[in-house]
Amino acid sequence: MKQNSKIALGGIISALSLALMLMTSILPFLTYALPIVSGALLMLIVIEIGKKWAVYVYITVSIISLFVLSDKEAAVVYLMFFGIYPILKAIIEKRFHAAFEYFLKFLIFNSSMILSYAIIVYIFKLPVETMTKTYLIFVLLELNVLFFMYDLMLTKLITAYLKKWRKSFLKLFK
């Protein structure tokens, strides 16, 4: 892909990701869903122009989201996990065997979620009066099930993209 096409693709994915992230201010019930979709878009960058470019898009979307979004929780979960995960997924799946791969993915996920929670509570002062330790552990267990499904879905989307949509997509950037 030519340099101009790479820049255009990076700009388009950045703009689309930011538009999705901004929607969390209008649709607060999508605080986690929209950062997930925004992060998944980075797979296009990883596949088509590389991890380095994906990191640039991730940093751009993360910084702008932190400054612009009124929903700081969405910005933090994108920054801490959903934005960087597609890049990490590509690296992990290339270097490690399946068992260690899943161990590493879950370790990264749980660390990111705990750190995200701490940032949201202690830096952005999200009220947590009703959250007990038992509740938080239950939520973390649920999130692990959802993460497993997310990782599987991302793998299926990558496969579908490579087999069905890639040729059509690349024609747009010739």
N, CA and C atoms as an extended XYZ file, in Angstrom:
522
Properties=species:S:1:pos:R:3:atomname:S:1:resname:S:1:resid:I:1 pbc="F F F"
N         0.847       -1.177        0.000 N   MET     1
C         0.000        0.000        0.000 CA  MET     1
C         0.894        1.242        0.000 C   MET     1
N         0.528        2.219       -0.806 N   LYS     2
C         1.302        3.459       -0.897 CA  LYS     2
C         1.191        4.262        0.398 C   LYS     2
N         2.176        5.128        0.619 N   GLN     3
C         2.211        5.949        1.830 CA  GLN     3
C         0.945        6.798        1.977 C   GLN     3
N         0.484        7.406        0.888 N   ASN     4
C        -0.733        8.223        0.942 CA  ASN     4
C        -1.941        7.393        1.350 C   ASN     4
N        -2.011        6.172        0.845 N   SER     5
C        -3.117        5.280        1.195 CA  SER     5
C        -3.050        4.879        2.662 C   SER     5
N        -1.843        4.651        3.163 N   LYS     6
C        -1.674        4.318        4.581 CA  LYS     6
C        -2.151        5.466        5.463 C   LYS     6
N        -1.763        6.670        5.103 N   ILE     7
C        -2.180        7.852        5.869 CA  ILE     7
C        -3.695        8.008        5.811 C   ILE     7
N        -4.266        7.822        4.629 N   ALA     8
C        -5.720        7.936        4.471 CA  ALA     8
C        -6.441        6.891        5.308 C   ALA     8
N        -5.977        5.647        5.254 N   LEU     9
C        -6.614        4.580        6.036 CA  LEU     9
C        -6.500        4.863        7.530 C   LEU     9
N        -5.325        5.288        7.974 N   GLY    10
C        -5.148        5.639        9.385 CA  GLY    10
C        -6.071        6.763        9.812 C   GLY    10
N        -6.216        7.767        8.964 N   GLY    11
C        -7.110        8.891        9.265 CA  GLY    11
C        -8.568        8.477        9.299 C   GLY    11
N        -8.965        7.639        8.359 N   ILE    12
C       -10.361        7.177        8.308 CA  ILE    12
C       -10.699        6.342        9.536 C   ILE    12
N        -9.827        5.406        9.888 N   ILE    13
C       -10.079        4.560       11.059 CA  ILE    13
C       -10.051        5.398       12.334 C   ILE    13
N        -9.145        6.360       12.420 N   SER    14
C        -9.108        7.256       13.591 CA  SER    14
C       -10.410        8.037       13.714 C   SER    14
N       -10.862        8.615       12.609 N   ALA    15
C       -12.097        9.409       12.624 CA  ALA    15
C       -13.306        8.547       12.967 C   ALA    15
N       -13.375        7.365       12.382 N   LEU    16
C       -14.497        6.465       12.663 CA  LEU    16
C       -14.481        6.017       14.123 C   LEU    16
N       -13.303        5.686       14.626 N   SER    17
C       -13.176        5.293       16.037 CA  SER    17
C       -13.581        6.430       16.964 C   SER    17
N       -13.141        7.634       16.653 N   LEU    18
C       -13.510        8.792       17.480 CA  LEU    18
C       -15.004        9.078       17.417 C   LEU    18
N       -15.601        8.924       16.245 N   ALA    19
C       -17.051        9.124       16.119 CA  ALA    19
C       -17.793        8.118       17.000 C   ALA    19
N       -17.342        6.872       16.985 N   LEU    20
C       -17.965        5.853       17.837 CA  LEU    20
C       -17.767        6.186       19.313 C   LEU    20
N       -16.561        6.612       19.667 N   MET    21
C       -16.287        6.966       21.060 CA  MET    21
C       -17.137        8.154       21.506 C   MET    21
N       -17.323        9.129       20.634 N   LEU    22
C       -18.158       10.292       20.973 CA  LEU    22
C       -19.612        9.899       21.211 C   LEU    22
N       -20.047        8.838       20.560 N   MET    23
C       -21.429        8.381       20.741 CA  MET    23
C       -21.695        7.888       22.161 C   MET    23
N       -20.637        7.574       22.927 N   THR    24
C       -20.845        7.144       24.309 CA  THR    24
C       -21.410        8.279       25.161 C   THR    24
N       -21.178        9.506       24.747 N   SER    25
C       -21.741       10.651       25.467 CA  SER    25
C       -23.239       10.773       25.225 C   SER    25
N       -23.679       10.347       24.047 N   ILE    26
C       -25.100       10.412       23.690 CA  ILE    26
C       -25.831        9.156       24.143 C   ILE    26
N       -25.143        8.018       24.049 N   LEU    27
C       -25.724        6.717       24.391 CA  LEU    27
C       -24.909        6.077       25.518 C   LEU    27
N       -25.103        6.534       26.760 N   PRO    28
C       -24.252        6.073       27.859 CA  PRO    28
C       -24.358        4.575       28.166 C   PRO    28
N       -25.424        3.931       27.719 N   PHE    29
C       -25.546        2.490       27.955 CA  PHE    29
C       -24.587        1.687       27.065 C   PHE    29
N       -23.894        2.371       26.150 N   LEU    30
C       -22.912        1.719       25.281 CA  LEU    30
C       -21.469        2.058       25.691 C   LEU    30
N       -21.288        2.362       26.977 N   THR    31
C       -19.984        2.758       27.510 CA  THR    31
C       -18.891        1.736       27.219 C   THR    31
N       -19.233        0.461       27.203 N   TYR    32
C       -18.238       -0.574       26.919 CA  TYR    32
C       -18.328       -1.082       25.487 C   TYR    32
N       -19.520       -1.117       24.928 N   ALA    33
C       -19.708       -1.666       23.578 CA  ALA    33
C       -18.999       -0.834       22.511 C   ALA    33
N       -19.113        0.477       22.589 N   LEU    34
C       -18.505        1.321       21.552 CA  LEU    34
C       -16.971        1.334       21.602 C   LEU    34
N       -16.341        1.342       22.781 N   PRO    35
C       -14.879        1.185       22.793 CA  PRO    35
C       -14.427       -0.176       22.233 C   PRO    35
N       -15.243       -1.203       22.434 N   ILE    36
C       -14.929       -2.524       21.876 CA  ILE    36
C       -14.926       -2.457       20.354 C   ILE    36
N       -15.962       -1.850       19.778 N   VAL    37
C       -16.057       -1.733       18.318 CA  VAL    37
C       -14.933       -0.838       17.789 C   VAL    37
N       -14.677        0.263       18.485 N   SER    38
C       -13.587        1.165       18.076 CA  SER    38
C       -12.248        0.438       18.056 C   SER    38
N       -12.008       -0.353       19.077 N   GLY    39
C       -10.768       -1.123       19.133 CA  GLY    39
C       -10.689       -2.171       18.041 C   GLY    39
N       -11.812       -2.819       17.765 N   ALA    40
C       -11.833       -3.860       16.726 CA  ALA    40
C       -11.461       -3.288       15.358 C   ALA    40
N       -11.792       -2.032       15.123 N   LEU    41
C       -11.432       -1.396       13.847 CA  LEU    41
C        -9.919       -1.357       13.632 C   LEU    41
N        -9.172       -1.363       14.722 N   LEU    42
C        -7.710       -1.335       14.608 CA  LEU    42
C        -7.149       -2.585       13.938 C   LEU    42
N        -7.935       -3.675       13.924 N   MET    43
C        -7.457       -4.886       13.252 CA  MET    43
C        -7.203       -4.618       11.772 C   MET    43
N        -8.012       -3.743       11.176 N   LEU    44
C        -7.777       -3.390        9.770 CA  LEU    44
C        -6.397       -2.763        9.591 C   LEU    44
N        -6.034       -1.903       10.511 N   ILE    45
C        -4.727       -1.242       10.450 CA  ILE    45
C        -3.616       -2.266       10.667 C   ILE    45
N        -3.785       -3.121       11.681 N   VAL    46
C        -2.773       -4.145       11.969 CA  VAL    46
C        -2.546       -5.024       10.744 C   VAL    46
N        -3.624       -5.475       10.129 N   ILE    47
C        -3.524       -6.384        8.981 CA  ILE    47
C        -2.968       -5.685        7.749 C   ILE    47
N        -3.481       -4.508        7.443 N   GLU    48
C        -3.152       -3.874        6.165 CA  GLU    48
C        -1.890       -3.026        6.168 C   GLU    48
N        -1.588       -2.348        7.264 N   ILE    49
C        -0.406       -1.476        7.222 CA  ILE    49
C         0.547       -1.652        8.398 C   ILE    49
N         0.222       -2.544        9.321 N   GLY    50
C         1.178       -2.904       10.356 CA  GLY    50
C         0.868       -2.397       11.754 C   GLY    50
N         1.546       -3.035       12.699 N   LYS    51
C         1.342       -2.728       14.114 CA  LYS    51
C         1.789       -1.310       14.475 C   LYS    51
N         2.861       -0.848       13.855 N   LYS    52
C         3.373        0.499       14.144 CA  LYS    52
C         2.303        1.553       13.838 C   LYS    52
N         1.663        1.439       12.684 N   TRP    53
C         0.600        2.374       12.321 CA  TRP    53
C        -0.598        2.217       13.260 C   TRP    53
N        -0.883        0.986       13.660 N   ALA    54
C        -1.996        0.747       14.583 CA  ALA    54
C        -1.740        1.436       15.922 C   ALA    54
N        -0.490        1.427       16.363 N   VAL    55
C        -0.137        2.120       17.610 CA  VAL    55
C        -0.384        3.621       17.465 C   VAL    55
N        -0.045        4.190       16.317 N   TYR    56
C        -0.296        5.619       16.088 CA  TYR    56
C        -1.787        5.939       16.170 C   TYR    56
N        -2.597        5.112       15.537 N   VAL    57
C        -4.054        5.330       15.568 CA  VAL    57
C        -4.564        5.178       16.997 C   VAL    57
N        -4.102        4.150       17.696 N   TYR    58
C        -4.503        3.912       19.085 CA  TYR    58
C        -4.168        5.118       19.967 C   TYR    58
N        -2.961        5.631       19.849 N   ILE    59
C        -2.543        6.787       20.658 CA  ILE    59
C        -3.397        8.009       20.323 C   ILE    59
N        -3.632        8.240       19.047 N   THR    60
C        -4.448        9.382       18.612 CA  THR    60
C        -5.848        9.314       19.205 C   THR    60
N        -6.500        8.172       19.036 N   VAL    61
C        -7.873        8.011       19.525 CA  VAL    61
C        -7.906        8.093       21.048 C   VAL    61
N        -6.931        7.491       21.713 N   SER    62
C        -6.891        7.514       23.182 CA  SER    62
C        -6.763        8.928       23.728 C   SER    62
N        -5.815        9.684       23.207 N   ILE    63
C        -5.580       11.045       23.712 CA  ILE    63
C        -6.786       11.942       23.454 C   ILE    63
N        -7.285       11.915       22.237 N   ILE    64
C        -8.440       12.768       21.919 CA  ILE    64
C        -9.650       12.358       22.753 C   ILE    64
N        -9.861       11.056       22.941 N   SER    65
C       -10.988       10.580       23.750 CA  SER    65
C       -10.890       11.074       25.185 C   SER    65
N        -9.701       11.014       25.757 N   LEU    66
C        -9.534       11.475       27.138 CA  LEU    66
C        -9.851       12.958       27.293 C   LEU    66
N        -9.511       13.748       26.289 N   PHE    67
C        -9.758       15.187       26.378 CA  PHE    67
C       -11.181       15.587       25.993 C   PHE    67
N       -11.783       14.878       25.057 N   VAL    68
C       -13.051       15.324       24.479 CA  VAL    68
C       -14.281       14.645       25.089 C   VAL    68
N       -14.177       13.370       25.415 N   LEU    69
C       -15.364       12.642       25.870 CA  LEU    69
C       -15.821       13.082       27.249 C   LEU    69
N       -17.123       13.183       27.400 N   SER    70
C       -17.661       13.418       28.739 CA  SER    70
C       -17.730       12.093       29.499 C   SER    70
N       -17.807       10.978       28.782 N   ASP    71
C       -17.828        9.647       29.386 CA  ASP    71
C       -16.383        9.164       29.554 C   ASP    71
N       -15.779        9.543       30.665 N   LYS    72
C       -14.374        9.197       30.912 CA  LYS    72
C       -14.181        7.696       31.085 C   LYS    72
N       -15.212        7.008       31.557 N   GLU    73
C       -15.118        5.561       31.720 CA  GLU    73
C       -14.859        4.888       30.370 C   GLU    73
N       -15.573        5.312       29.346 N   ALA    74
C       -15.373        4.765       27.996 CA  ALA    74
C       -13.962        5.065       27.505 C   ALA    74
N       -13.498        6.284       27.740 N   ALA    75
C       -12.146        6.662       27.310 CA  ALA    75
C       -11.090        5.816       28.015 C   ALA    75
N       -11.283        5.577       29.310 N   VAL    76
C       -10.305        4.802       30.079 CA  VAL    76
C       -10.283        3.342       29.637 C   VAL    76
N       -11.446        2.716       29.434 N   VAL    77
C       -11.427        1.304       29.021 CA  VAL    77
C       -10.858        1.149       27.612 C   VAL    77
N       -11.047        2.151       26.756 N   TYR    78
C       -10.410        2.116       25.433 CA  TYR    78
C        -8.893        2.232       25.595 C   TYR    78
N        -8.462        3.210       26.360 N   LEU    79
C        -7.034        3.449       26.576 CA  LEU    79
C        -6.349        2.243       27.218 C   LEU    79
N        -6.965        1.690       28.251 N   MET    80
C        -6.325        0.642       29.036 CA  MET    80
C        -6.404       -0.742       28.403 C   MET    80
N        -7.428       -0.990       27.570 N   PHE    81
C        -7.522       -2.337       27.025 CA  PHE    81
C        -8.032       -2.428       25.591 C   PHE    81
N        -9.243       -1.980       25.332 N   PHE    82
C        -9.879       -2.277       24.047 CA  PHE    82
C        -9.192       -1.629       22.850 C   PHE    82
N        -8.495       -0.549       23.060 N   GLY    83
C        -7.766        0.070       21.966 CA  GLY    83
C        -6.460       -0.645       21.652 C   GLY    83
N        -5.775       -1.082       22.677 N   ILE    84
C        -4.464       -1.718       22.482 CA  ILE    84
C        -4.582       -3.221       22.245 C   ILE    84
N        -5.683       -3.830       22.660 N   TYR    85
C        -5.786       -5.291       22.571 CA  TYR    85
C        -5.633       -5.862       21.161 C   TYR    85
N        -6.243       -5.281       20.130 N   PRO    86
C        -6.043       -5.860       18.793 CA  PRO    86
C        -4.565       -5.914       18.375 C   PRO    86
N        -3.786       -4.958       18.819 N   ILE    87
C        -2.353       -4.954       18.512 CA  ILE    87
C        -1.654       -6.048       19.318 C   ILE    87
N        -1.982       -6.129       20.609 N   LEU    88
C        -1.395       -7.163       21.464 CA  LEU    88
C        -1.793       -8.559       20.997 C   LEU    88
N        -3.036       -8.711       20.569 N   LYS    89
C        -3.530      -10.000       20.073 CA  LYS    89
C        -2.674      -10.475       18.903 C   LYS    89
N        -2.390       -9.591       17.978 N   ALA    90
C        -1.564       -9.955       16.816 CA  ALA    90
C        -0.166      -10.387       17.249 C   ALA    90
N         0.407       -9.689       18.201 N   ILE    91
C         1.753      -10.017       18.681 CA  ILE    91
C         1.747      -11.345       19.435 C   ILE    91
N         0.805      -11.493       20.364 N   ILE    92
C         0.733      -12.703       21.192 CA  ILE    92
C         0.478      -13.940       20.338 C   ILE    92
N        -0.463      -13.856       19.415 N   GLU    93
C        -0.813      -15.025       18.606 CA  GLU    93
C         0.290      -15.414       17.631 C   GLU    93
N         1.162      -14.491       17.327 N   LYS    94
C         2.278      -14.793       16.422 CA  LYS    94
C         3.435      -15.463       17.165 C   LYS    94
N         3.591      -15.158       18.445 N   ARG    95
C         4.792      -15.582       19.176 CA  ARG    95
C         4.618      -16.771       20.115 C   ARG    95
N         3.401      -17.049       20.583 N   PHE    96
C         3.233      -18.050       21.636 CA  PHE    96
C         2.287      -19.170       21.222 C   PHE    96
N         2.407      -20.320       21.903 N   HIS    97
C         1.487      -21.425       21.642 CA  HIS    97
C         0.169      -21.166       22.373 C   HIS    97
N        -0.872      -21.898       22.001 N   ALA    98
C        -2.249      -21.596       22.411 CA  ALA    98
C        -2.454      -21.501       23.921 C   ALA    98
N        -1.938      -22.450       24.696 N   ALA    99
C        -2.179      -22.441       26.144 CA  ALA    99
C        -1.585      -21.192       26.793 C   ALA    99
N        -0.333      -20.896       26.489 N   PHE   100
C         0.305      -19.718       27.068 CA  PHE   100
C        -0.325      -18.438       26.525 C   PHE   100
N        -0.750      -18.508       25.282 N   GLU   101
C        -1.418      -17.376       24.627 CA  GLU   101
C        -2.646      -16.940       25.437 C   GLU   101
N        -3.504      -17.919       25.792 N   TYR   102
C        -4.700      -17.579       26.561 CA  TYR   102
C        -4.360      -17.110       27.967 C   TYR   102
N        -3.373      -17.743       28.597 N   PHE   103
C        -2.940      -17.295       29.913 CA  PHE   103
C        -2.525      -15.824       29.857 C   PHE   103
N        -1.715      -15.490       28.875 N   LEU   104
C        -1.214      -14.123       28.713 CA  LEU   104
C        -2.349      -13.141       28.414 C   LEU   104
N        -3.252      -13.533       27.540 N   LYS   105
C        -4.390      -12.665       27.199 CA  LYS   105
C        -5.244      -12.372       28.429 C   LYS   105
N        -5.552      -13.414       29.216 N   PHE   106
C        -6.374      -13.205       30.406 CA  PHE   106
C        -5.629      -12.406       31.471 C   PHE   106
N        -4.342      -12.604       31.591 N   LEU   107
C        -3.539      -11.816       32.526 CA  LEU   107
C        -3.580      -10.337       32.148 C   LEU   107
N        -3.381      -10.058       30.884 N   ILE   108
C        -3.426       -8.673       30.401 CA  ILE   108
C        -4.817       -8.085       30.601 C   ILE   108
N        -5.848       -8.852       30.257 N   PHE   109
C        -7.219       -8.371       30.399 CA  PHE   109
C        -7.541       -8.028       31.854 C   PHE   109
N        -7.287       -8.964       32.768 N   ASN   110
C        -7.620       -8.736       34.174 CA  ASN   110
C        -6.815       -7.588       34.768 C   ASN   110
N        -5.547       -7.519       34.450 N   SER   111
C        -4.721       -6.402       34.934 CA  SER   111
C        -5.262       -5.074       34.421 C   SER   111
N        -5.624       -5.048       33.148 N   SER   112
C        -6.156       -3.819       32.543 CA  SER   112
C        -7.483       -3.408       33.162 C   SER   112
N        -8.357       -4.371       33.403 N   MET   113
C        -9.666       -4.047       33.980 CA  MET   113
C        -9.529       -3.532       35.409 C   MET   113
N        -8.660       -4.162       36.194 N   ILE   114
C        -8.450       -3.712       37.574 CA  ILE   114
C        -7.837       -2.313       37.585 C   ILE   114
N        -6.864       -2.092       36.734 N   LEU   115
C        -6.241       -0.768       36.643 CA  LEU   115
C        -7.235        0.277       36.125 C   LEU   115
N        -8.061       -0.104       35.164 N   SER   116
C        -9.096        0.808       34.645 CA  SER   116
C       -10.053        1.213       35.756 C   SER   116
N       -10.482        0.229       36.528 N   TYR   117
C       -11.392        0.498       37.642 CA  TYR   117
C       -10.745        1.472       38.629 C   TYR   117
N        -9.481        1.232       38.959 N   ALA   118
C        -8.776        2.114       39.897 CA  ALA   118
C        -8.686        3.535       39.346 C   ALA   118
N        -8.382        3.675       38.079 N   ILE   119
C        -8.296        5.006       37.456 CA  ILE   119
C        -9.652        5.699       37.473 C   ILE   119
N       -10.687        4.961       37.118 N   ILE   120
C       -12.035        5.535       37.072 CA  ILE   120
C       -12.480        5.992       38.460 C   ILE   120
N       -12.184        5.188       39.477 N   VAL   121
C       -12.617        5.509       40.840 CA  VAL   121
C       -11.753        6.591       41.477 C   VAL   121
N       -10.441        6.447       41.387 N   TYR   122
C        -9.560        7.335       42.141 CA  TYR   122
C        -9.143        8.605       41.400 C   TYR   122
N        -9.093        8.562       40.091 N   ILE   123
C        -8.708        9.763       39.346 CA  ILE   123
C        -9.935       10.527       38.868 C   ILE   123
N       -10.890        9.796       38.277 N   PHE   124
C       -12.085       10.461       37.750 CA  PHE   124
C       -13.245       10.488       38.748 C   PHE   124
N       -13.035        9.949       39.937 N   LYS   125
C       -13.978       10.048       41.062 CA  LYS   125
C       -15.379        9.523       40.739 C   LYS   125
N       -15.448        8.374       40.057 N   LEU   126
C       -16.736        7.731       39.811 CA  LEU   126
C       -17.285        7.237       41.142 C   LEU   126
N       -18.539        7.536       41.458 N   PRO   127
C       -19.096        7.091       42.742 CA  PRO   127
C       -19.224        5.565       42.797 C   PRO   127
N       -18.777        4.982       43.917 N   VAL   128
C       -18.801        3.523       44.048 CA  VAL   128
C       -19.368        3.070       45.394 C   VAL   128
N       -20.234        3.842       45.977 N   GLU   129
C       -20.752        3.519       47.302 CA  GLU   129
C       -21.423        2.147       47.362 C   GLU   129
N       -22.073        1.739       46.280 N   THR   130
C       -22.844        0.495       46.290 CA  THR   130
C       -22.029       -0.735       45.898 C   THR   130
N       -20.774       -0.560       45.544 N   MET   131
C       -19.975       -1.690       45.068 CA  MET   131
C       -19.225       -2.359       46.216 C   MET   131
N       -19.600       -3.604       46.500 N   THR   132
C       -18.897       -4.382       47.520 CA  THR   132
C       -17.800       -5.207       46.847 C   THR   132
N       -16.921       -5.795       47.664 N   LYS   133
C       -15.868       -6.645       47.105 CA  LYS   133
C       -16.468       -7.850       46.378 C   LYS   133
N       -17.505       -8.431       46.951 N   THR   134
C       -18.165       -9.582       46.324 CA  THR   134
C       -18.730       -9.196       44.968 C   THR   134
N       -19.360       -8.050       44.910 N   TYR   135
C       -19.924       -7.560       43.653 CA  TYR   135
C       -18.821       -7.371       42.608 C   TYR   135
N       -17.719       -6.773       43.008 N   LEU   136
C       -16.614       -6.525       42.078 CA  LEU   136
C       -15.997       -7.827       41.569 C   LEU   136
N       -15.863       -8.814       42.445 N   ILE   137
C       -15.333      -10.117       42.024 CA  ILE   137
C       -16.287      -10.775       41.031 C   ILE   137
N       -17.586      -10.710       41.311 N   PHE   138
C       -18.593      -11.271       40.407 CA  PHE   138
C       -18.539      -10.579       39.044 C   PHE   138
N       -18.427       -9.272       39.051 N   VAL   139
C       -18.339       -8.510       37.798 CA  VAL   139
C       -17.077       -8.905       37.027 C   VAL   139
N       -15.957       -9.052       37.718 N   LEU   140
C       -14.712       -9.445       37.054 CA  LEU   140
C       -14.834      -10.839       36.433 C   LEU   140
N       -15.505      -11.759       37.125 N   LEU   141
C       -15.730      -13.097       36.558 CA  LEU   141
C       -16.594      -13.018       35.303 C   LEU   141
N       -17.651      -12.219       35.367 N   GLU   142
C       -18.501      -12.026       34.182 CA  GLU   142
C       -17.705      -11.412       33.033 C   GLU   142
N       -16.887      -10.438       33.349 N   LEU   143
C       -16.073       -9.789       32.321 CA  LEU   143
C       -15.106      -10.772       31.663 C   LEU   143
N       -14.608      -11.746       32.427 N   ASN   144
C       -13.720      -12.750       31.851 CA  ASN   144
C       -14.440      -13.623       30.831 C   ASN   144
N       -15.686      -13.974       31.120 N   VAL   145
C       -16.490      -14.737       30.155 CA  VAL   145
C       -16.710      -13.892       28.904 C   VAL   145
N       -17.061      -12.632       29.099 N   LEU   146
C       -17.271      -11.734       27.959 CA  LEU   146
C       -15.978      -11.522       27.168 C   LEU   146
N       -14.853      -11.443       27.863 N   PHE   147
C       -13.579      -11.289       27.169 CA  PHE   147
C       -13.286      -12.497       26.289 C   PHE   147
N       -13.545      -13.698       26.808 N   PHE   148
C       -13.327      -14.908       26.006 CA  PHE   148
C       -14.164      -14.845       24.730 C   PHE   148
N       -15.418      -14.433       24.865 N   MET   149
C       -16.304      -14.309       23.699 CA  MET   149
C       -15.801      -13.208       22.758 C   MET   149
N       -15.326      -12.106       23.308 N   TYR   150
C       -14.784      -10.999       22.506 CA  TYR   150
C       -13.574      -11.459       21.699 C   TYR   150
N       -12.672      -12.174       22.342 N   ASP   151
C       -11.481      -12.655       21.653 CA  ASP   151
C       -11.861      -13.611       20.522 C   ASP   151
N       -12.806      -14.485       20.786 N   LEU   152
C       -13.288      -15.421       19.767 CA  LEU   152
C       -13.941      -14.670       18.607 C   LEU   152
N       -14.768      -13.671       18.942 N   MET   153
C       -15.434      -12.867       17.912 CA  MET   153
C       -14.417      -12.113       17.056 C   MET   153
N       -13.405      -11.572       17.689 N   LEU   154
C       -12.371      -10.844       16.958 CA  LEU   154
C       -11.639      -11.778       15.989 C   LEU   154
N       -11.354      -12.992       16.441 N   THR   155
C       -10.713      -13.985       15.577 CA  THR   155
C       -11.604      -14.312       14.383 C   THR   155
N       -12.901      -14.495       14.628 N   LYS   156
C       -13.850      -14.800       13.541 CA  LYS   156
C       -13.954      -13.625       12.567 C   LYS   156
N       -13.970      -12.404       13.084 N   LEU   157
C       -14.019      -11.227       12.214 CA  LEU   157
C       -12.769      -11.113       11.344 C   LEU   157
N       -11.629      -11.392       11.926 N   ILE   158
C       -10.373      -11.348       11.166 CA  ILE   158
C       -10.410      -12.381       10.043 C   ILE   158
N       -10.857      -13.585       10.372 N   THR   159
C       -10.958      -14.652        9.369 CA  THR   159
C       -11.917      -14.262        8.256 C   THR   159
N       -13.086      -13.742        8.624 N   ALA   160
C       -14.073      -13.321        7.615 CA  ALA   160
C       -13.513      -12.200        6.749 C   ALA   160
N       -12.836      -11.257        7.367 N   TYR   161
C       -12.242      -10.154        6.608 CA  TYR   161
C       -11.233      -10.685        5.593 C   TYR   161
N       -10.337      -11.542        6.053 N   LEU   162
C        -9.292      -12.063        5.164 CA  LEU   162
C        -9.863      -12.903        4.023 C   LEU   162
N       -10.908      -13.674        4.306 N   LYS   163
C       -11.471      -14.573        3.290 CA  LYS   163
C       -12.489      -13.904        2.370 C   LYS   163
N       -13.282      -12.964        2.905 N   LYS   164
C       -14.413      -12.439        2.138 CA  LYS   164
C       -14.297      -10.977        1.727 C   LYS   164
N       -13.807      -10.119        2.608 N   TRP   165
C       -13.933       -8.680        2.388 CA  TRP   165
C       -12.640       -7.985        1.983 C   TRP   165
N       -11.520       -8.626        2.166 N   ARG   166
C       -10.238       -7.948        1.978 CA  ARG   166
C       -10.044       -7.412        0.559 C   ARG   166
N       -10.333       -8.219       -0.444 N   LYS   167
C       -10.131       -7.781       -1.830 CA  LYS   167
C       -10.940       -6.525       -2.131 C   LYS   167
N       -12.191       -6.518       -1.721 N   SER   168
C       -13.049       -5.344       -1.954 CA  SER   168
C       -12.529       -4.130       -1.195 C   SER   168
N       -12.093       -4.351        0.028 N   PHE   169
C       -11.587       -3.262        0.860 CA  PHE   169
C       -10.330       -2.646        0.249 C   PHE   169
N        -9.416       -3.487       -0.193 N   LEU   170
C        -8.154       -2.986       -0.750 CA  LEU   170
C        -8.349       -2.217       -2.051 C   LEU   170
N        -9.402       -2.526       -2.798 N   LYS   171
C        -9.691       -1.792       -4.033 CA  LYS   171
C        -9.965       -0.313       -3.746 C   LYS   171
N       -10.476       -0.033       -2.559 N   LEU   172
C       -10.767        1.351       -2.177 CA  LEU   172
C        -9.500        2.182       -1.994 C   LEU   172
N        -8.380        1.521       -1.732 N   PHE   173
C        -7.144        2.236       -1.404 CA  PHE   173
C        -6.042        2.048       -2.440 C   PHE   173
N        -6.410        1.779       -3.680 N   LYS   174
C        -5.397        1.647       -4.740 CA  LYS   174
C        -5.049        2.979       -5.319 C   LYS   174
